[in-house]
Amino acid sequence: MIAGVVLAAGQGRRFGADKRQARLADGRSLLEASLAVFAGRFPELAAVLGDGDDFGLAVCARLGVRPLSCRLNRAGIGHSLACGAAWALALPDCEGLVLGLADMPLVRPHTVSQLASALRHGRPVLPCHQGRPGHPRGLPASCLSSLLDLDGDVGARDVVDWDQALRLELDDPGVLLDVDTPEDLLRLG
């Protein structure tokens, strides 16, 4: 079984506010749109949230996504990755994890499905658009334990050999488009 997890516990410092609540042109919040890409594509789907995140909990409840509380989220993405990896490793028969980010609402749902299918090869999966690597990424179960000790701003790039990953060339520019600033949100149109 392949699971999905979306990291949604970040602080959005460059955005200047909780960017997950920012509204897209269609009226959905950034978090809702990003989670919707994953919804219905995995037998198990979770979102890593900060402690006491009422907004995130409400969005997860609406979309049927399991919330995972990460009390150390303010210390960096490493803690969120470790939280998501621990959850996936506790799932029975988990063969891998498609790991998404809550600030990437334009990833196509089919892309997420392709990543999950490609994980059956047992290697990390790196989505690319026009040769450029993006997100979400696929991690086989054999990689997940290496994420358990991450902390601070140490990400998966520091423990996963992405040079050995299966490069999945996709016609999906959404794998390269994230929202870090209000200007990024305006560019999404």
WOWO-V933272 format. One record per backbone hydrogen bond with DSSP energy under -0.5 kcal/mol. CO is the residue of the C=O (numbers start at 0). NH is the residue of the N-H. Records with the same first field share a line. If there is no record, write none. Layout:
CO->NH + NH
This chain:
0->94 + 95
1->42
2->97
3->45
4->99
5->7 + 47
6->101
11->14 + 15 + 16
16->18
17->20
18->21
19->30
21->29
23->26
27->23
28->32
29->33
30->34
31->35
32->36
33->37
34->37 + 38
37->40
43->3
44->65
45->5
46->48 + 67
47->7
48->69
49->52
51->53
52->56
53->57
54->58
55->59
56->60
57->61
58->62
59->63 + 64
65->46
66->68
67->48
68->70
69->50 + 72
71->74
72->75
75->78 + 79
76->80
77->81
78->82
79->83
80->84
81->85
82->86
83->87
84->88
85->89
86->90
87->90
90->93
92->94
94->140
95->2
96->98 + 138
97->4 + 99
98->135 + 136
99->6
100->103
102->178
103->106
107->110 + 111
108->112
109->113
110->114
111->115
112->116
113->117
114->118
116->119
117->120
118->121
123->165
124->126 + 137
125->167
126->133
127->169
128->131
131->128
135->126
136->98
137->124
138->96
139->142 + 143
140->143 + 144
142->145
143->146 + 147
144->147
146->149
150->153
151->77 + 78
152->154
154->157
155->158 + 159
159->161
160->163
161->164
164->166
165->125 + 167
166->168
167->127 + 169
169->171
171->174
172->175
173->176
174->134
175->177
177->179
180->184
181->185
182->186
183->187
184->188
185->188
